[in-house]
């Protein structure tokens, strides 16, 4: 637990800022990242009640641009990118021909024929060649550029996020709707602000040139301090996303689970003529799936975590994909793949926790939904 | 936080307060820092026989599960049931939040424990 990070780990442009804040750093997806500053629970609660600031610069960015860019994006992702206006974003899946996840991603429409894909850090090395090959098989010669090292990504999340960020920018933040973005200056730095996040809370993700990240980070922290803003690490990011029932690639979905099995049918463009995995997903929509991702709550005092077997009626029926004690709801919650017959809320399950059985019950997702203002 | 000199320590980051033939066991400040926010502590029943160096319980934080290792062999005399409702005391008061009291089976076990100076030296490595 005390081992120093190997020298091969990549560092974000905010690495020195994290050290100055006393962050505990851990290796994550090839990066040395802050897991916590003041403690996961405190950071989690701050995001639910005030605001938290996250460095998510490890995320990857890939741009597809030029004539045919929409065709390329439509071919390689599940959602219907033709619905995007310039300035709009959608959640989508990078699908295999089998309808499973190469990755999950956000698709930003930057221009009429210019898309930016935000992908998971741990998948950059796999995704970039995949995206390039799939885009170019559809649209020969289309430009696909890995911009991951150019951008820093900072997430400001929580009910106070807008009033904090508004003190640092002339961008009309209330005019940015959920899953839309705008370009402008933030703390004097030119960048892109989107109303997106991975916490279940209102907030923004701010993309700026990597070299300018520290200036923006420090300015937001200073502006937010009177509002209760604190820096938050990957630990709180994980508990927040789980409480909000957002899936994590590598835990809740991967190349062995289809978009339908992950219960993400809403990110499938059902009217699209063709895309990778379309036939499998349509077949599963019609005939049903063999396993389905569900939410559960522990009834016994225990936490079922990733990899723990799920039992029902004395036999193993599935596996837990994510689980933790959630700091805001104060419940032990998680997600698991189970047969559809056992997916209805109220169904009792038994989790095998290090050889001991503990009772759990299927509950609807999302576990946490913020109250909308107005 | 400095490490109390009236406690003995293990390389697995447990502490034990020896008092005649009994020992009171908890985890160190270093251990709680590494774990982060503690949410469950699973302890043995009174009467359980512990073996020095073997697992006697588990402690679970928001992010991970760790095992608790017995510093000495012996019978569990008492269990701190207060940790059930206040597991976070392990974070706020690690050297006061004891977990079990043990009747030492072998007085010789104590010789293998570290004193505060040796434990701090271990952490400094």
Interface residues (C-beta under 8 A of the other chain):
Chain A: X1 X2 X35 X36 X39 X40 X41 X235 X238 X239 X301 X302 X303 X305 X324 X325 X327 X354
Chain B: X34 X36 X37 X39 X40 X58 X60 X61 X62 X63 X65 X84 X91
